[in-house]
Amino acid sequence: MLSRTLERIDLKKQQGLRTPDELWIVDHNDVYTLGQAGKEEHILQRTDTPIIKTDRGGQVTWHGHGQLVLYWLFDLNSLGWSVRHLVSHAEQAIEDVVNDCLRHSASASSEHISAHARRDAPGVYMYSDPTVADDSSNANSNSLDDPSPDNKIMLGKIASLGFKIKHGFSYHGIAINLDCDLSAFNAINPCGYAGMQMLRLSDFVAMQIDSEQKESETQTTQQISDALNYKIVTQKLIDNIAKRHAGLIELRAIAPK
């Protein structure tokens, strides 16, 4: 990413060329990454999993199979985006996709659950709205028209963000837990927050893994079509980000602190 970004910076400075922006979809082997200003005190237990120091922002996190990682190699100046715009677009794209998956899920565990960014910490978190169960008039309170998690109960974190900006170009990006093994987070304070509960999309909606898709003999067509998988969620997110990049999806207002 750094090599590609430096090449793009040089082409723009030396030749005035704007190179195409890129999204990198990455499937990591198990690894802990420590941000540029990351503190090793947030690594609670040393395991066989490698710990890699990176130049992104943020503290320590884990990447591995079953987690969707997208790296944003964007020319922010050409887009007219500030760093705050980049972060907000990333958070709201995740909100859009996760909430869309929740709305179309037949699982009872997804009722009254919604995904929101926080005003005090980067990332996207899952919330439960206890008022919905008590008042049927609030049936739409989990829609995307309700961006504020106020009065909801935070359940935990489903997605992390960590960017690096160099001469107006971004790299690194976002990680969303889909159906990964969350036990790796027990060895760290995720993103520097002690006791932060990490969650995954499969905790709330039906998710298929590749091996399950091959066992079609034991599944009906309806069951297969109702379940989400890595590819479907990935495409939903790519489509949302592409629309934002093209200016077709505007940022929603960010609630003041």
PyMOL commands that set and color helices and strands:
alter all, ss='L'
color gray80, all
select helices_A, chain A and resi 2-15+40-42+76-79+83-103+108-110+130-134+136-138+182-187+190-192+201-203+210-214+216-218+221-226+230-245
alter helices_A, ss='H'
color red, helices_A
select strands_A, chain A and resi 22-26+31-34+51-53+60-63+67-73+113-117+124-128+153-166+169-177+207-208+228-229
alter strands_A, ss='S'
color yellow, strands_A
deselect
rebuild
show_as cartoon
